[in-house]
Amino acid sequence: MISCQMRAERWEMIEPFEISREVITHQPVLLLCLHDSQGHTGRAEAAGIDYDGETPESMSEQVTALLPRLTDDLTHQALADLLPAGGARNALDCALWDLRAKQTGVPVWQTIGLPSLKPVMTAYTLGLGDEATTRRKAREARHYPLLKLKVDTRRHLDVVRMVRQEHPSARLVVDANQSWSLDLLKALLPQLKALGVEMVEQPLPVGMDAVLDGLHPVLPLAADESCTDRASLAQIAGRYSHINIKLDKCGGLTEALALADAAQQHGLGLMVGNMCGTSLAMAPAFMLAQRCDYVDLDGPLLQKLDRSSPLRFHQGLIDPPEAALWG
């Protein structure tokens, strides 16, 4: 049997992180470790999907119910059959990937067929704030080439203009976190394009995707909250140009890779994102980042502390994770 240990943790943000629906001061996560009888350990971290009500406690309860099923021959497909998409399956799936890598000595990137691991450029996210805060954050982020700007129903064009003034060379993506209406989207798109924005992420509330039918946006639109796992692609294809894959949403690296394959068959571009958290949460997503158009794995940069053997960031570039961290 494989044994399992879990611990709920709270990681403090450097400063309050505001998006359209909430302000985050601490990121709660579930740390999960799988152990075999030979002394190998696989680790993973999951934040879960907070807007769906997931917490470290609820994820822990889901995992606890499965403890008798954690056999030595446990497979990723078996996990998918036992748990729905979400944070609990993400934690188990990624810990199992790490455990198998430790058992075999074969790193995850080789197992999934990558020729090598290369550094990737991550977006750096600026949360919402007043003008002074927004300008300060933009100045402090001048060494990051790609910024993702959180916006809402009131703070949108002004945010982009302020950031553009403070960091003129930045590539910009904006993320409305479901806060806009279709009319607001139509009104803002030409102006955002004029300001050099490259893409708009999740402008509309989940469930409203159909209103995009017939729209020919002047900027690419990315589905985040509207995209969970492969089952959600039917409502996305033809309405968005990209999907934001998050391991907490889809249920782990296994489904993330399958979702990426299916999305590309639909002609969708790929983005990989995060729900905040430490380098341990970002490391499995780094595998998927190797094939993505946009990478948003800046969670550790927004927190005061990180794990040991953390990911190394250099002006937006992320180096591959060390085996001591994951995989």
N, C-alpha and C positions, 0 to 999 in steps of 0.2 A: 504493500500500500504506500501511497504518497501521503505524507503528513502536511498539514497546512497551518500556518500561523498568520494572524492578521492583527493590525493595529491601526486605529484611527489617529490621524495627525492633523495639525493645523499649522500652515505655513504663512507667516506674516508678510504682507505686501510692503514694498518700500514706501508707498503712499497709497491712499484710497484710490481704487480703480473703478471708475464710473462708466457704465454703459447705459443704454436707453432704459433698461428695466431694473437696474440694481447698482449698488455701490459695494465693492468687495474690499474688506480690510484684511481678511485672512482666508486662505484657500484650504478648505477641508479635503483631505484625501484618505484613501484606504491603502495602506502598505500591506502587500500580500507576499508571503514566502512559501514556496513548495520545497519539501525536503524528501530525498529518497533514502533508502537504507544504506547506500554506499557513502553518504555524507555530502552529496551534491545538493546545491541550493539554487533555485530559480526565483528571481524577485520581479515584482511589478508594482506599479502604482496606478490607481484610478481615482479620478475626481468624480466620475459619474456625471449625469446630466441634471444639473440643479433645477432647471426650468421644468423638468419632468418629475421633480420631487425626489430624485435620488440623493442619498446621503451616505457617508461611510457606514453608518449603522444599518441602513436598508441593504446596502451591497453586502455587508458582512452577513446579514441574515440569509440572503440568497445563497451565498457560498456555503454557509454552515449547513444548510439543508442538503447540500450535495456531498458533504464530506465522505459518506460511505461509498460514493461512486468514484472517488479519486484513486483509481487503481494504477499499478505500475505501467500498464499498457494504455493509459488514457490518451486519446487522440484529440486533435483540434476539432475534427468533425463531430466527435462525441460531445464535446462541450457545446457546439452549436446546436445539437439536438436537445441538450439538457437545459440550456438557458436562452432567454431572448436577448436580442441586442441590447447593450447597455453597459454600465460600468462594471458590474460584477463579472460578466463574461470577459470583458476587456482585461481585468486584473488576472483572472485565471488563464486566459489564453496567452497573454504576454509572459506571465510567470512560467508557463509550460514551455514556451519557446526558449526562454533563458535556461530552464532546467535541462532541456534536451541538448542545448549547446554546451553546457557544462559537462553533461554525461558523455557526449561524443567527441568533444574537442573541436567540433566543426562549427564555426560561427554562423549566426543566423543569416548573414548576407550571402554566404555561400549556399546554404540550404535552399534559399528562395531563388537562387539562380542569378544573382547579381555578379558582374565581372569583378567589381571592386566597390569600395565605398569612397566617395569623393565629398569634400566639403560642400555645403549648400548655403545659399544666401537666405536668411530669414527676414521677414518683415519685422519691424519693431512697432508695437502698438501704442498709440497715444489714447488714453481714456478721455472721457468728457471732462470739462472743467470750465472755469471762467476764463476771460481773455488773458489775464496775466499768467495763469497756470498753463494755458495752452501754448502761449508764446514761449514761456520758459522751457516747457517740455520739448518743444520743437527745436529750440536752440541747443538744448542738451543732447538732442538726437541727431545732430548734424553729421556725425560719423556713421550713421546708418543710411545706406542708399535707398532703402525701401521702407516706407512708413504705411501703417494701417491706421486710419483715423476713425474712431468711434463717433457716430453722429446720432441725432434723434430728430424729432419733428420740428424743433426750433433751431437747434444748433447744427448747421450743415454747411452751407456755402461760406459763412463767416469763418468757420473752423478751417476749411480748406484754404481760404485766402490768407488767414493768419499764418498757417503752417507754411504756405508757399512763400510768404514774405520772409519768414525766419530761416527757412531751409529751401532756397530756390531750386536746388538741383535734385531734390528728392523725387523718387517715383512714389506715386500715391494711390492707395486703394481706400475706399470708404466702406464702412460697415454700419448699417442702420439697425441691425438686430431686430428685424420685423416691425420697425416703428413707423414706416411710411405708408401712405395710401397710394393707389395707382395714380391719382391726379398729381400728387406731390412728386412722385417718381418722374412722371412725364415732364413736369415743369423744371425739375432740377437737372435732368440728364444733359441737356445741351450746355448748361452753364458749368456743370462739372467737367465735361469734356473740354470746354474752353480753358479751364483751370489746370488741365493736364492730368486729371484723374484717369487711371487706367481701367478700373473695374469697380463695380458696386456690388457689395455682398449683402445678401438677404434683405432686400428693401421692404418686402411685404410680409405680413403675418403668415404663419404656416396655415395651409388650407385655402389660401387665396391664389395659388399658383395659376389656376385656370384663367384668371383675368389677364394674364400676360399673353394669351393667345392673340395673334395678329399684331402684337407690338413688335416694332422693329427698332430696338433701342440703339442709340448711337454709341453706347458703351457696353462692354460685356457685363452680364449679370451672373453672379455666383449664388448657388443655393447652399446655405449652411443648415439652419434649423429645418429646412424643408427636405434635406437629404440625410437619411439615417443609414440604411443599408441598401442592398440591391433591390429590395422590395419597393423602395421609394423612387426608383429611376423612371418608372412609367409616368409619374406626374411631373418629372423634371425635364426629360428629353424634349427638345423643341421649344422650351420656355426659358431655359438658362443656357449659358455657354460653358460654365464651369460648375463643379461641385467642390465643396469643402469637406474633405473626409477627416473625421475625428475618431480616434480609436474608441473613445468613451461612448460615442453615439452608435457606432456600427458593431461594437462588441469585440474589438481586438484586432491584432495584426492580420490574422487569417482572413477575416471578412473584409478588412480594409484592402488587402491585395486583390481579392476577388471583385470587390466593388470597383476598384480602379480599372481592372480588365473590362468589366461590363460597361463602365462609363465610357471608356475609350471606344468601345464598339458602337456606342450611341453617338459618337462624335463630340463628346464632352471633354473639356480640358480639366486638369486635375490641380487641386490645391489641398494641402494637408495643414490642419489646424490643431489647436489645443484648447483645453479647458482650464488653463493655468496648471501649476504643479511644478515639480522639480525635474531635474535632468533625467531621473528614472522614468518619468512619464513621457519625456520627449524622445528617448533613445529608440524605442520600437518604431515610433512615427518617423524617425530619421531614415529607416529602411524604405519607407514609402516615399519620402521626400526625394529620393534619388531619381524619381520619374515624374515629378510634379512641376507644373508651370509656376506655381506660387507656393512658397513655404512660409508658414506662420508658426514657428516653434520657439517663441520668445518667452514662454512662461517663466523660466528661471531668472530672466533679466528683470522681471517685475517684482521679484521677491527678495527679501533681505538675506536669506540663507539658502543653501542648496545641499545636496547629498555629497558624500565623499566621492572621489573620482568623477567630478562633474563634467558635463560637456564644456568644451572650450569655445568661447565666442570671441571673434576678432572683427570688430567693425561690421557686424552683421553676418559674417561667415561663421558657420558652425563646423567644427572638426568632427570626424566620426567618433562615436562613443568607444571608450575603452572597455575591454572584456570585463574588467572589475566592476563596471557600472551595470552593463547589461549586454547580453547577446554574444 
